């Protein structure tokens, strides 16, 4: 009987705190302003996304943390001040993401498919890139997006 009461008390405690661990507050996602149009051109076609732009250090650090969902046609473009070897991790990110490393000319260098939520594993570009595009996990494979495909957006040298 005592075990049932303790289990019930823990359950009530979780419900009472809104399901967060021991009542910790989870910060709201950042407001990155209006979304911008971006497309990826692959052998299978051209695919459009509406992306938030993370172009400051604090925005790039926060990224898509504390989000519960990402729509299939949404994403985030992390714009860097110059080409650099980039590393991304999934700390405080609760959704699976495809992490797409993009060169200055818009060509995709590398894709990390369905990056695991909350993982502290560092995913690196391995070579200099000027941006990282994050979209819903599994979308790159679903759409046939591969390294060598082109991301079109005004940020890239392709000028689109």
KOLFINU-909768 format. One record per residue: residue number from 1; x, y, z of N, C-alpha, C in turn; residue in one letter. Coordinates in steps of 0.02 Angstrom, whole numbers. Layout:
BEGIN
+------+--------+--------+--------+--------+--------+--------+--------+--------+--------+------+
| filo |   n_px |   n_py |   n_pz |  ca_px |  ca_py |  ca_pz |   c_px |   c_py |   c_pz | fise |
+------+--------+--------+--------+--------+--------+--------+--------+--------+--------+------+
|  NUM |      X |      Y |      Z |      X |      Y |      Z |      X |      Y |      Z |    A |
...
+------+--------+--------+--------+--------+--------+--------+--------+--------+--------+------+
***
This chain:
BEGIN
+------+--------+--------+--------+--------+--------+--------+--------+--------+--------+------+
| filo |   n_px |   n_py |   n_pz |  ca_px |  ca_py |  ca_pz |   c_px |   c_py |   c_pz | fise |
+------+--------+--------+--------+--------+--------+--------+--------+--------+--------+------+
|    1 |     41 |    -60 |      0 |      0 |      0 |      0 |     43 |     63 |      0 |    X |
|    2 |     98 |     61 |     39 |    143 |    118 |     44 |    174 |    133 |    -25 |    X |
|    3 |    192 |     80 |    -64 |    222 |     88 |   -130 |    172 |    121 |   -177 |    X |
|    4 |    109 |    103 |   -174 |     57 |    132 |   -217 |     49 |    206 |   -200 |    X |
|    5 |     50 |    223 |   -136 |     43 |    293 |   -116 |    102 |    335 |   -141 |    X |
|    6 |    163 |    310 |   -136 |    222 |    346 |   -159 |    218 |    356 |   -235 |    X |
|    7 |    199 |    304 |   -271 |    192 |    309 |   -344 |    140 |    362 |   -361 |    X |
|    8 |     83 |    361 |   -327 |     30 |    409 |   -339 |     55 |    480 |   -323 |    X |
|    9 |     93 |    488 |   -269 |    119 |    554 |   -249 |    167 |    580 |   -302 |    X |
|   10 |    210 |    538 |   -330 |    256 |    559 |   -383 |    216 |    579 |   -445 |    X |
|   11 |    166 |    540 |   -464 |    123 |    556 |   -521 |     89 |    624 |   -512 |    X |
|   12 |     60 |    636 |   -453 |     27 |    700 |   -439 |     78 |    757 |   -442 |    X |
|   13 |    138 |    745 |   -416 |    190 |    796 |   -418 |    209 |    814 |   -489 |    X |
|   14 |    214 |    765 |   -533 |    230 |    778 |   -604 |    174 |    818 |   -636 |    X |
|   15 |    112 |    799 |   -625 |     55 |    836 |   -653 |     54 |    907 |   -626 |    X |
|   16 |     64 |    915 |   -562 |     62 |    981 |   -529 |    114 |   1029 |   -558 |    X |
|   17 |    174 |   1003 |   -574 |    228 |   1046 |   -600 |    226 |   1053 |   -675 |    X |
|   18 |    174 |   1029 |   -707 |    168 |   1037 |   -780 |    211 |    988 |   -819 |    X |
|   19 |    234 |    935 |   -786 |    272 |    884 |   -820 |    346 |    898 |   -825 |    X |
|   20 |    370 |    955 |   -802 |    441 |    969 |   -805 |    475 |    938 |   -745 |    X |
|   21 |    539 |    924 |   -751 |    576 |    893 |   -697 |    578 |    939 |   -637 |    X |
|   22 |    548 |    917 |   -584 |    549 |    951 |   -521 |    530 |   1025 |   -527 |    X |
|   23 |    485 |   1040 |   -573 |    457 |   1107 |   -579 |    503 |   1158 |   -611 |    X |
|   24 |    557 |   1136 |   -645 |    602 |   1183 |   -678 |    566 |   1218 |   -735 |    X |
|   25 |    579 |   1283 |   -742 |    550 |   1320 |   -797 |    591 |   1309 |   -860 |    X |
|   26 |    557 |   1299 |   -916 |    590 |   1292 |   -980 |    582 |   1358 |  -1016 |    X |
|   27 |    638 |   1389 |  -1039 |    632 |   1453 |  -1073 |    592 |   1447 |  -1137 |    X |
|   28 |    558 |   1500 |  -1154 |    521 |   1502 |  -1217 |    570 |   1506 |  -1275 |    X |
|   29 |    551 |   1479 |  -1334 |    594 |   1487 |  -1393 |    604 |   1561 |  -1408 |    X |
|   30 |    662 |   1577 |  -1435 |    675 |   1647 |  -1455 |    633 |   1666 |  -1515 |    X |
|   31 |    616 |   1731 |  -1520 |    582 |   1757 |  -1579 |    635 |   1784 |  -1627 |    X |
|   32 |    642 |   1751 |  -1683 |    693 |   1770 |  -1732 |    665 |   1817 |  -1785 |    X |
|   33 |    604 |   1839 |  -1776 |    574 |   1885 |  -1825 |    543 |   1847 |  -1883 |    X |
|   34 |    528 |   1883 |  -1937 |    493 |   1851 |  -1994 |    535 |   1797 |  -2026 |    X |
|   35 |    502 |   1747 |  -2052 |    536 |   1693 |  -2088 |    554 |   1718 |  -2158 |    X |
|   36 |    606 |   1687 |  -2186 |    628 |   1704 |  -2253 |    623 |   1642 |  -2297 |    X |
|   37 |    612 |   1652 |  -2362 |    607 |   1597 |  -2410 |    677 |   1572 |  -2426 |    X |
|   38 |    683 |   1507 |  -2431 |    745 |   1473 |  -2449 |    725 |   1411 |  -2488 |    X |
|   39 |    765 |   1391 |  -2536 |    750 |   1329 |  -2571 |    813 |   1287 |  -2578 |    X |
|   40 |    803 |   1222 |  -2587 |    858 |   1175 |  -2599 |    844 |   1143 |  -2666 |    X |
|   41 |    894 |   1147 |  -2711 |    888 |   1118 |  -2778 |    927 |   1052 |  -2778 |    X |
|   42 |    891 |    998 |  -2792 |    922 |    932 |  -2794 |    904 |    899 |  -2860 |    X |
|   43 |    930 |    839 |  -2870 |    914 |    801 |  -2931 |    840 |    785 |  -2933 |    X |
|   44 |    807 |    783 |  -2875 |    736 |    766 |  -2871 |    689 |    826 |  -2876 |    X |
|   45 |    717 |    887 |  -2881 |    674 |    946 |  -2887 |    698 |   1002 |  -2843 |    X |
|   46 |    657 |   1054 |  -2839 |    672 |   1112 |  -2796 |    621 |   1113 |  -2739 |    X |
|   47 |    647 |   1118 |  -2678 |    605 |   1113 |  -2619 |    609 |   1179 |  -2579 |    X |
|   48 |    551 |   1207 |  -2563 |    548 |   1271 |  -2529 |    539 |   1263 |  -2453 |    X |
|   49 |    572 |   1307 |  -2416 |    567 |   1310 |  -2344 |    559 |   1382 |  -2322 |    X |
|   50 |    526 |   1392 |  -2266 |    523 |   1457 |  -2233 |    568 |   1451 |  -2172 |    X |
|   51 |    621 |   1492 |  -2170 |    671 |   1484 |  -2118 |    677 |   1546 |  -2074 |    X |
|   52 |    693 |   1534 |  -2011 |    713 |   1586 |  -1966 |    788 |   1596 |  -1976 |    X |
|   53 |    812 |   1657 |  -1966 |    882 |   1672 |  -1976 |    916 |   1683 |  -1909 |    X |
|   54 |    969 |   1644 |  -1896 |   1010 |   1653 |  -1836 |   1076 |   1682 |  -1860 |    X |
|   55 |   1083 |   1749 |  -1854 |   1142 |   1781 |  -1880 |   1183 |   1820 |  -1828 |    X |
|   56 |   1165 |   1811 |  -1764 |   1207 |   1839 |  -1710 |   1232 |   1781 |  -1668 |    X |
|   57 |   1284 |   1793 |  -1630 |   1313 |   1739 |  -1589 |   1261 |   1710 |  -1541 |    X |
|   58 |   1222 |   1753 |  -1509 |   1173 |   1728 |  -1460 |   1117 |   1688 |  -1495 |    X |
|   59 |   1096 |   1710 |  -1554 |   1045 |   1673 |  -1591 |   1072 |   1606 |  -1614 |    X |
|   60 |   1134 |   1604 |  -1638 |   1164 |   1541 |  -1660 |   1173 |   1493 |  -1601 |    X |
|   61 |   1190 |   1520 |  -1543 |   1198 |   1478 |  -1484 |   1131 |   1447 |  -1463 |    X |
|   62 |   1078 |   1484 |  -1466 |   1012 |   1461 |  -1445 |    978 |   1417 |  -1497 |    X |
|   63 |    984 |   1437 |  -1560 |    957 |   1396 |  -1615 |    886 |   1374 |  -1603 |    X |
|   64 |    873 |   1310 |  -1614 |    806 |   1282 |  -1607 |    795 |   1248 |  -1539 |    X |
|   65 |    836 |   1267 |  -1490 |    826 |   1240 |  -1423 |    757 |   1258 |  -1397 |    X |
|   66 |    730 |   1215 |  -1355 |    667 |   1225 |  -1320 |    607 |   1227 |  -1366 |    X |
|   67 |    612 |   1197 |  -1425 |    555 |   1192 |  -1471 |    524 |   1123 |  -1462 |    X |
|   68 |    459 |   1120 |  -1468 |    424 |   1056 |  -1463 |    411 |   1026 |  -1532 |    X |
|   69 |    418 |   1068 |  -1584 |    399 |   1044 |  -1650 |    430 |   1089 |  -1703 |    X |
|   70 |    443 |   1061 |  -1761 |    463 |   1099 |  -1819 |    421 |   1074 |  -1878 |    X |
|   71 |    390 |   1119 |  -1912 |    347 |   1101 |  -1969 |    391 |   1074 |  -2026 |    X |
|   72 |    364 |   1030 |  -2068 |    404 |   1001 |  -2122 |    432 |   1051 |  -2172 |    X |
|   73 |    402 |   1109 |  -2178 |    427 |   1160 |  -2225 |    461 |   1218 |  -2191 |    X |
|   74 |    476 |   1211 |  -2126 |    510 |   1264 |  -2089 |    581 |   1242 |  -2073 |    X |
|   75 |    621 |   1290 |  -2050 |    690 |   1275 |  -2032 |    723 |   1336 |  -2003 |    X |
|   76 |    789 |   1330 |  -1994 |    829 |   1385 |  -1969 |    894 |   1386 |  -2007 |    X |
|   77 |    914 |   1446 |  -2030 |    977 |   1455 |  -2064 |   1024 |   1493 |  -2017 |    X |
|   78 |   1079 |   1460 |  -1999 |   1131 |   1490 |  -1956 |   1182 |   1522 |  -2003 |    X |
|   79 |   1185 |   1588 |  -2004 |   1231 |   1624 |  -2048 |   1293 |   1644 |  -2009 |    X |
|   80 |   1352 |   1628 |  -2036 |   1416 |   1645 |  -2004 |   1446 |   1707 |  -2037 |    X |
|   81 |   1491 |   1740 |  -2000 |   1523 |   1801 |  -2026 |   1574 |   1787 |  -2080 |    X |
|   82 |   1597 |   1727 |  -2084 |   1645 |   1705 |  -2135 |   1645 |   1630 |  -2136 |    X |
|   83 |   1684 |   1601 |  -2181 |   1687 |   1528 |  -2183 |   1726 |   1503 |  -2123 |    X |
|   84 |   1701 |   1448 |  -2094 |   1733 |   1419 |  -2036 |   1713 |   1346 |  -2030 |    X |
|   85 |   1754 |   1308 |  -1994 |   1734 |   1240 |  -1977 |   1682 |   1247 |  -1922 |    X |
|   86 |   1625 |   1218 |  -1932 |   1568 |   1228 |  -1887 |   1553 |   1164 |  -1848 |    X |
|   87 |   1533 |   1173 |  -1785 |   1511 |   1117 |  -1744 |   1443 |   1134 |  -1715 |    X |
|   88 |   1400 |   1084 |  -1713 |   1332 |   1091 |  -1687 |   1320 |   1034 |  -1639 |    X |
|   89 |   1280 |   1047 |  -1586 |   1258 |    994 |  -1542 |   1183 |   1004 |  -1529 |    X |
|   90 |   1153 |    957 |  -1495 |   1080 |    957 |  -1486 |   1059 |    969 |  -1414 |    X |
|   91 |   1103 |    999 |  -1374 |   1086 |   1012 |  -1304 |   1021 |   1053 |  -1301 |    X |
|   92 |    975 |   1033 |  -1259 |    911 |   1067 |  -1249 |    868 |   1071 |  -1311 |    X |
|   93 |    882 |   1028 |  -1360 |    841 |   1025 |  -1421 |    803 |    959 |  -1418 |    X |
|   94 |    736 |    965 |  -1417 |    694 |    906 |  -1405 |    666 |    874 |  -1468 |    X |
|   95 |    686 |    898 |  -1526 |    660 |    872 |  -1589 |    718 |    846 |  -1633 |    X |
|   96 |    704 |    795 |  -1672 |    754 |    770 |  -1719 |    763 |    821 |  -1775 |    X |
|   97 |    825 |    833 |  -1795 |    840 |    882 |  -1847 |    889 |    853 |  -1897 |    X |
|   98 |    881 |    873 |  -1960 |    933 |    862 |  -2010 |    977 |    925 |  -2009 |    X |
|   99 |   1041 |    915 |  -1999 |   1089 |    970 |  -1994 |   1129 |    971 |  -2059 |    X |
|  100 |   1120 |   1025 |  -2098 |   1148 |   1030 |  -2165 |   1202 |   1084 |  -2166 |    X |
|  101 |   1264 |   1064 |  -2179 |   1321 |   1111 |  -2181 |   1328 |   1137 |  -2252 |    X |
|  102 |   1330 |   1204 |  -2259 |   1327 |   1236 |  -2325 |   1387 |   1282 |  -2337 |    X |
|  103 |   1418 |   1274 |  -2395 |   1475 |   1316 |  -2415 |   1451 |   1385 |  -2437 |    X |
|  104 |   1497 |   1432 |  -2447 |   1481 |   1501 |  -2464 |   1444 |   1507 |  -2531 |    X |
|  105 |   1455 |   1459 |  -2577 |   1420 |   1462 |  -2642 |   1352 |   1429 |  -2640 |    X |
|  106 |   1331 |   1405 |  -2580 |   1266 |   1373 |  -2572 |   1267 |   1298 |  -2580 |    X |
|  107 |   1324 |   1269 |  -2598 |   1328 |   1197 |  -2606 |   1330 |   1162 |  -2538 |    X |
|  108 |   1291 |   1108 |  -2533 |   1290 |   1069 |  -2472 |   1353 |   1027 |  -2467 |    X |
|  109 |   1389 |   1035 |  -2412 |   1450 |    997 |  -2400 |   1434 |    930 |  -2367 |    X |
|  110 |   1391 |    931 |  -2317 |   1380 |    872 |  -2275 |   1312 |    877 |  -2242 |    X |
|  111 |   1282 |    819 |  -2228 |   1217 |    817 |  -2193 |   1222 |    767 |  -2135 |    X |
|  112 |   1202 |    789 |  -2077 |   1192 |    744 |  -2019 |   1117 |    730 |  -2017 |    X |
|  113 |   1098 |    669 |  -2031 |   1028 |    651 |  -2035 |    999 |    635 |  -1967 |    X |
|  114 |    940 |    663 |  -1953 |    902 |    649 |  -1892 |    945 |    650 |  -1829 |    X |
|  115 |    977 |    707 |  -1818 |   1018 |    716 |  -1758 |    975 |    704 |  -1696 |    X |
|  116 |   1003 |    666 |  -1649 |    966 |    643 |  -1591 |    954 |    700 |  -1541 |    X |
|  117 |    891 |    708 |  -1520 |    875 |    760 |  -1470 |    917 |    752 |  -1406 |    X |
|  118 |    936 |    809 |  -1377 |    973 |    815 |  -1314 |   1044 |    787 |  -1316 |    X |
|  119 |   1067 |    766 |  -1374 |   1134 |    737 |  -1378 |   1187 |    792 |  -1370 |    X |
|  120 |   1240 |    774 |  -1334 |   1297 |    820 |  -1326 |   1352 |    803 |  -1377 |    X |
|  121 |   1339 |    755 |  -1421 |   1387 |    737 |  -1473 |   1396 |    796 |  -1521 |    X |
|  122 |   1457 |    814 |  -1533 |   1472 |    870 |  -1578 |   1471 |    845 |  -1650 |    X |
|  123 |   1431 |    878 |  -1691 |   1429 |    864 |  -1763 |   1467 |    919 |  -1797 |    X |
|  124 |   1519 |    901 |  -1834 |   1561 |    952 |  -1865 |   1557 |    950 |  -1941 |    X |
|  125 |   1568 |   1008 |  -1971 |   1567 |   1012 |  -2044 |   1628 |    978 |  -2074 |    X |
|  126 |   1684 |    976 |  -2038 |   1745 |    945 |  -2063 |   1785 |    988 |  -2111 |    X |
|  127 |   1754 |   1040 |  -2138 |   1785 |   1087 |  -2184 |   1749 |   1153 |  -2176 |    X |
|  128 |   1778 |   1208 |  -2199 |   1746 |   1273 |  -2190 |   1678 |   1278 |  -2226 |    X |
|  129 |   1629 |   1306 |  -2189 |   1562 |   1320 |  -2216 |   1543 |   1391 |  -2195 |    X |
|  130 |   1494 |   1419 |  -2229 |   1472 |   1486 |  -2210 |   1404 |   1485 |  -2177 |    X |
|  131 |   1371 |   1426 |  -2175 |   1305 |   1422 |  -2145 |   1288 |   1350 |  -2127 |    X |
|  132 |   1239 |   1343 |  -2084 |   1209 |   1279 |  -2068 |   1134 |   1287 |  -2074 |    X |
|  133 |   1102 |   1241 |  -2109 |   1030 |   1240 |  -2116 |   1003 |   1182 |  -2075 |    X |
|  134 |    955 |   1195 |  -2031 |    923 |   1142 |  -1993 |    851 |   1137 |  -2015 |    X |
|  135 |    830 |   1076 |  -2032 |    761 |   1062 |  -2050 |    737 |   1001 |  -2010 |    X |
|  136 |    673 |    986 |  -2015 |    645 |    930 |  -1977 |    683 |    866 |  -1994 |    X |
|  137 |    697 |    826 |  -1942 |    733 |    764 |  -1950 |    698 |    717 |  -1999 |    X |
|  138 |    738 |    690 |  -2045 |    711 |    644 |  -2096 |    692 |    677 |  -2161 |    X |
|  139 |    684 |    743 |  -2161 |    661 |    778 |  -2222 |    712 |    775 |  -2279 |    X |
|  140 |    776 |    780 |  -2263 |    827 |    779 |  -2317 |    823 |    713 |  -2355 |    X |
|  141 |    820 |    657 |  -2319 |    814 |    592 |  -2353 |    748 |    586 |  -2390 |    X |
|  142 |    695 |    608 |  -2358 |    629 |    604 |  -2389 |    627 |    642 |  -2455 |    X |
|  143 |    661 |    699 |  -2458 |    660 |    741 |  -2518 |    717 |    725 |  -2566 |    X |
|  144 |    762 |    681 |  -2546 |    819 |    664 |  -2589 |    874 |    717 |  -2589 |    X |
|  145 |    878 |    757 |  -2536 |    930 |    809 |  -2531 |    995 |    776 |  -2511 |    X |
|  146 |   1049 |    793 |  -2548 |   1114 |    761 |  -2538 |   1170 |    812 |  -2540 |    X |
|  147 |   1230 |    794 |  -2515 |   1288 |    837 |  -2525 |   1298 |    852 |  -2599 |    X |
|  148 |   1316 |    914 |  -2614 |   1324 |    936 |  -2684 |   1263 |    973 |  -2709 |    X |
|  149 |   1205 |    962 |  -2678 |   1145 |   1000 |  -2696 |   1155 |   1073 |  -2676 |    X |
|  150 |   1112 |   1117 |  -2701 |   1121 |   1189 |  -2691 |   1064 |   1220 |  -2650 |    X |
|  151 |   1085 |   1258 |  -2599 |   1038 |   1298 |  -2559 |   1035 |   1367 |  -2590 |    X |
|  152 |    975 |   1389 |  -2609 |    966 |   1456 |  -2638 |    935 |   1502 |  -2587 |    X |
|  153 |    972 |   1557 |  -2573 |    951 |   1607 |  -2525 |    997 |   1667 |  -2536 |    X |
|  154 |    973 |   1728 |  -2525 |   1016 |   1788 |  -2535 |   1082 |   1787 |  -2497 |    X |
|  155 |   1086 |   1750 |  -2443 |   1148 |   1747 |  -2404 |   1206 |   1717 |  -2444 |    X |
|  156 |   1192 |   1672 |  -2489 |   1244 |   1635 |  -2525 |   1265 |   1671 |  -2588 |    X |
|  157 |   1326 |   1654 |  -2611 |   1355 |   1685 |  -2671 |   1313 |   1671 |  -2733 |    X |
|  158 |   1268 |   1622 |  -2730 |   1226 |   1608 |  -2789 |   1172 |   1662 |  -2798 |    X |
|  159 |   1168 |   1708 |  -2749 |   1126 |   1768 |  -2756 |   1052 |   1759 |  -2759 |    X |
|  160 |   1028 |   1700 |  -2750 |    955 |   1688 |  -2757 |    917 |   1707 |  -2696 |    X |
+------+--------+--------+--------+--------+--------+--------+--------+--------+--------+------+
***
